Amino acid sequence: MKLLVTFVVGATTLLGSSFCHGAHAADLLWQVESPFRFFRNAASFAMYERGYPAARNESVLPPADVVWRTERRLNDPDCTDKTSPTSCANTARAGYNRTRLGWAAQTIDAVCYDSRQGRYLQSCDRRYSWGTAKEDYVLPDAHTVVIRLAPDRVAEAGAGDCVWSWTPRRPGAKAETRTQSCATPLKINRLPFAVDRNLSGAAVQVALPGGRTLSEQVAVEDLFIVALGDSFASGESNPDVPVTFSAVREMVYDPTLMREEMATRSATKSMQKLTPPAPAGSFDYKNLPRRKLSDEEQELYFPLASAQFDKAFNAANARWLSPDCHRSQYGYPFRVGLQMAMENPHRSVTLVSLACTGAEVTEGLFLEKKAREGAGNAMVRSQLDQLADLICRSPQGRTQRATYNLPTYASGSVQVGNTPVSKAWCAPSERKRPIDTLLLSIGGNDVGFSPLMVYAMTDSAGDLAPIANLLGKQIRFSPQVSRAYMEQLDERMVALRDALRDGFGVQPANVLQTAYEPIQFDETGAMCGAQPTLGLDVHKKLSLSRERLAETVSFLNDFFARTACITNGRGAGCPALATGAGTGFRLITDHQAEFTKRGLCARDPKRPQADGEAMAMPRRWFGQEEFTPYSPAAYLPYASRWRLFRTPNDAFLTANVHSPGFTQFDILQPVYAAMYSGAVHPTAEGHAIVADHVVRHVRSLVRK
């Protein structure tokens, strides 16, 4: 046991011990106030900290699954009986509505990000316990720290006063002195920070009543973590504020029946006339859960074809940190940043996540891409350009030009071209600071992950042709097309490696590339598809084909192997690639085992039948007044589930994205709302599990 304790404490010291180092480590204890700098308010971090299953000043590493445990503490619904959504709603306690919406709903309105403009704030007003400070978001000039005497020293000092003094290391800074009760912690409102640690922090001394003097060098470690990539990093399918549904009204996706009686499904004679005869025990696929709108809250009924209805429907949208990218605080990069800030009280974290749903190396990282949500042809600037704007001291500093050759092709076409892309970077001397760790999730869209999943879930492309026309690209194709794209991925990754080095000075070893999680397994480890409509009955054209899924998985396995070859260049099966010996990125795969037997169709092994029934879309069956199998108003988007991926039904009930290219009542809206709200993406719980693995690699980089 003594050997184990010695090992743990030693490892913690390497990571930045929670206690002060040196001879006086046990005498003075200090921590950074509001250390996750993405949050504007100290209260936001305090809320998250309340769910943390350990103390910030512990001298041992947290549990291996600490992010997952935090997720569960914060997002487990506050009810007595959690066996089903209905039983939870019926036994709701005081915090039910808050926990049903999830923890991110409490912080989204107080962050250093402008959701309307889709950009990080260059300067952010951050509120502390003592007041507000305007800070450069990327490079702070100071932090707030709280220093206290260790309990033994407080007992030694008794009821007397202590004289604190501190001298900042920053040239020209003045020393300060404060006399106060020894039991009262000292708060330094603005402890200087600089990338050069010799100019950061302050020398702190405290004179105890008995004449004893304690001293400590106090300097904050501020980590700069950047995340780039696609929907598996953005948090797709997990909006910061999910949609809330009505318990009594339905949405009828049939534009020829614009009658409020149909939408409310009221049991009236007129309703009976409008409803075609149907046997009991069946339902109409066109009738689905409807968002809870302001007219219901006011006990009114807005006409379906009215501007009032459209306005109320759009006002009830899910809310995203970045709606154009479906980026939310549930994405694993945010959880990694929060954990790194949480586990070391001497550390602050500056996080910039630019991950965006649908991003490829080309359209997304190097070039602009179409926004997931937004009026008309709204576009999202390239992630590399956004990052350069944040890091460069001024736009005029981007004077160094470089050109990268990128293989390009239209979605669904196997004709490959070559596009030179020029970028303007700022010189190293013009960068505000270096990037400590870069988190990366990319490549899935480059080979057509989304069209592959549509291929596995539909019989033909014709059923979804209007959606394809709306998006201006093919949204369904076979693995044969994807195999052609896979052959181009290594050249795209070479360009990305070079751009990260040229534009930001990022060494490949500091890039942590997260491999994709396996989606195909049920709770026994078998291939999904035995029950084709499990979790897919939101639309009658959706059905998971085991044969087409097997084709897709066969390709994905080859894609995973090729990604490993592109990254490290090793392996007997690796072909000659443009990356040569590999990009040098660190490919993280250890999280993948956690998703085995917890794929898209996985049911709780302890109650598979009940869990499978609960995966059905809530509907009002003919002859019944109540929704089956539960009321959509009771849906729990962030409750713990065995499956770690969103089904199309889950996506419809969580984000409920509707396309402005169709009427609100078009029959294609349900399938659009299912597939483009994040189906086949990790749940928030899944992201927490990924973060638990990624954070170990980040710790390793920090040690170095």
Secondary structure, 3 states (H helix, E strand, C coil): CHHHHHHHHHHHHHHCCCCCCCCCCCCEEEEECCCECCECEHHHHHHHHHCCCCCCCCCCCCCCCHHHHHHHHHHCCCECCCCCHHHHHHCECCCHHHHHHCHHHHCCCCECEECCCCEECCEEEEECCCCEEEEECCCCCEEEEEEEECHHHHHHHCCCEEEEEEEECCCCCCCEEEEEECCCCEEEEEEECCCCHHHCCEEEEEECCCCCEEEEEECCEEEEEEEEECHHHHCCCCCCECCCEEEEEEEECCCCCCCHHHHHCCCCHHHHHHCCCCCCCCCCCCEEEEECCHHHHCCCCCCCCCHHHHHHHHHCCCECCECCCCECCCCHHHHHHHHHHHHCCCEEEEEEECCCCCCECCEECCECEECCCCCCCCEECCHHHHHHHHHECCHHHCCEEEEEEEEECCCCCCCCEEEEEEEEECCHHHECCCCCEEEEECCCCCCCHHHHHHHHHCCCCHHHHHHHHHHCCCCCCCHHHHHHHHCCHHHHHHHHHHHHHHHHCCCHHHEEEECCCCCCECCCCCECCCCCCCCCCCCCCCCCCHHHHHHHHHHHHHHHHHHHHHHHCCCCCCCCCCCCCCCCCEEECCCHHHHCCCCCCCCCCCCHHHHHHHCCCCEECCCCCCEECCCHHHCCCCCCCCCCECCHHHHHHHCCCCCCCCCCCCCCHHHHHHHCCCCCCECHHHHHHHHHHHHHHHHHHHHC
